[in-house]
Amino acid sequence: MKRTLIASCLCRGVKFKTSGEHRNVSNCHCIQCRKTHGSYGAYSNVKDKDIKYINKKTLKWFKSSNNAKRGFCNKCGASIFFKFKNSDNISIAAGMFNGKTGLKTMRNIFVSSKSDFYKITDKLPKYKRFSN
């Protein structure tokens, strides 16, 4: 869905504008998202070319695997981005967007890795691993 959104971390050390096609939100229950967010991660996605930084002085990257890295704010600790190596897309934690987004949650992924302290009670599609 094409739109323009403004996003920032809690301290606004990382602030950016996204435009163009935004993928609807995927709830990811993988171990890395659980360790990063304390529970599952909810991510949208845009093309790299569709993100414009207003401020990124506190943005740092962590190589979370051989295939991906995660962007976070080194001041407030917000987990902001997930990016596969050699991809033209960047995933954005949906909670970073300011105000209403018009995005909808479309699926749960890596449900075989979810923790036991919560249940997935929505009726959205559930995938054991990643799904395009």
N, C-alpha and C positions, 0 to 999 in steps of 0.2 A: 504494500500500500504506500503510495507516494505521499510524503508529508515533510515538514520541517519542524524539528524539535530542538529545544535547548536542554542541556543536561549539565550537571555538575556534581562534584563530591560534596560532602558535608561542609568542608571549610572553604570551598570554591577555589582551591589551589589548582584544581583541574576543572575547566569549564569548556564546553564545546557545543557546536551546532551540527546537527545531522540533517541531511536532506535526501530526497530521492526515495527509492524503495526501501521500506523497513519490513523485515520479516516479522510476523507475529511471534509471540513469546513462546519459548520452549522452557519448561521446568526441567532442569537437569539434576538428577539425583546421584551422580557419580561421586566417588570418594574425594576427588579434587575439589569439586564444588562444595561438598559438605565441609571439607577442611577450610576452604576459603571463606564461605559464608556462614558457617555454623549450622547450616541446614542445606536444603537444595538451593540452586541458583536459578534465577529467572532471567533469561537473556533474549533480547532482540538481536538484530544483525543488520548491518549496512555495508555497502562497498567502501573500501578505504578512501576512495576519491570523494565520497559523500560526507566525510567528516572534516570539519574545520575547527581547529583549536582556537579558542578565545584566550585561554590561559592553560599552560601545562607545566608550570614551574615545579610542581610537586609530583608530577607523574613519573613513576618508576616502573620498570618491567622486571618480572621474575620468570625465569625459564622453568616452567612447572613440569615439563617432560621433554623428551627429544623431539616431540612433534608440535609443541605449543608453548605459548608464554601468556602471562597474566599481567595486566596493568593495574596499578593501585596508586593511591595517594600516600606519599611518605609522611604527610603531616597528620591527617585525620584517620588514615588507615583504611579508607573505603576501597573495596574491591570493585573495579570499574569495567575492565575489559578482559576478554579472552580472545586469543588470536592463534589460529593454526599456522604453522610454518608454511611458507610459499602459498598462502591464500590471499585473494584479493578482497576478502571480507573481514570485518571485525565484529565480534559479538560484544554487546553492551549490556551490562546489568540493568534491567528494565527500571529498577528503582532510582537510577541516576537521573531519569528524565524529570523535568520540572513540569508540574501541572498535568492536565489531561493529555493522553497520548493517542487515544483512539485505537490502540493496539489491543489484541485479544490473546489470551493464552490458548495455544492450539494443541499442545501435546506434553506428555511426560516422557523423558528419555532416561536411559540407564536405571530403570526401575529395579532391576535385579541388584543394584548396589545401594538402594535406599536404606536408611537406618530404621531401626525397629521402634523408635519413639514417636513416630507419626504414621498415619495411614493416608493413602491417596484416595480421597473420597469423591473426586470429580469424575465425570463420565468421559473425559478426554481420552484420546488414544494413548496407549501405554506401550513403550518399546523397551526391550531388555537392554538395547545398546543405542547407538546413535541412529537417527533416521533423517534422511533429507526430506 
